[in-house]
Amino acid sequence: MQARLATDLWVRAYLKRLELAHIPAYVTAHGDATSGAVMVKCATLDGRAALWEHGYDLTTGTRLWRVLHDGPEAEIDASIRRQRGFDPDLWVVEIESRSGRTLLDEPGLS
């Protein structure tokens, strides 16, 4: 079994990677510091956004990031509000990237 980082440590490291890549990012919902789930919203600054969630690939048993919802930013925000209603420990990181770059596909972020 692989040890997991505390959520607040993972979020701080992710924000630092985004900063180094010159991608603006903000924590818009602060969840449980040790074990809260994380969602990443990527706003493309044209009225659209994508919402990413962390999950498992059941065929390989590995953790990965996948798009939960992609569409008008208002729909993404409504989805986040619903998720926060179910899970008050949820973290939400919001990125502003015209190209949709999140760095979630890079090694070390699974």
N, C-alpha and C positions, 0 to 999 in steps of 0.2 A: 504494500500500500504506500502510495506517495504522500508525503507530508504536504499540507497546503499552507500557504501564507495567510496571515490574518488579512481580512479584507481591506482595512485601512492602509496597511503597508502596500498591498498590491495596487490600490488606487493611487497612492502617492508615487509609486514607481512608474505607473502608467502615465500619470500627468507629467512627470519629468521627461519621459520618452517623447511625449507629444510636444512638450516645450522645446526640446532639443531639435525636433523636426519642424519647428515653427508652425505648429498646428494649434490654434487657440482651443482651450478646453476648460470646462468648469464643472464642479460638482454641484448639481442642482437638487439632489436629494441625498442626504447623509443617512446611511443605514447602520446596522449593527457593526461595530468596529472589528469584531473577531470573525463573524461568520455570515454576514449579510451577503445576499446575492448582488450581482452587478449587472446593470444594463447600460449600453452605450448608445446614445442618440447622436447621429451624425447629420447635422443640418447643412445642406448644400447651398444655402443662402439664395435660393430661387423659389422658396415656398414649399420645398420638398425636403424629406428627411428619411432616414432609415433607422430602425431600432434593432440593435444587436443584443443577443442573449448568449450566455454561456451554457453549453449543454454537453451531452455525451454522444459520440458516434457508437451506436450499439454494435455495429459490425466489427469495429476495431477496439472498442473499449477505451478510446482516447477522448479527452476533453477537447472541445473546439468551440469557436465562435460562429454563430449563424444569424442570418437576418430573420428576425421575428416578423417585422412589418416594414414595408417600404411604400411611401406615398406622400400625400399632402402633409405638411408639418402639423397642421391642426389635428389630423387623425393620429399621428404619432404621439402628440401630447396627450390626447384623450386615452390612448392605450397605456401610456405611462401612469396617468392618474388612476386608471382601473387597476393596474398591477400594484401600485402603491396602496390602494384600498385593501387588497388581499394580503400584501406583504409590507408592513411598515418598516421592516428591516432592510428593504431594498435600497441599494445605492443607484443613483443615476448620474452618469458622466455625460455631459453634452459637449460635442465637438463641432466646430465650424470649419468646414472644408468644402470648397467649391467642387473639388474633384472626388469627394467622398472617401478620401484617404483616412483610415482609422488606425493603422498599424497593427490591427488585431490579427493579421495573417503572419506577423513576424514571429520568429522563434522566441520563446520565453514568456509569451502572453497567454498561453493556454492554461 
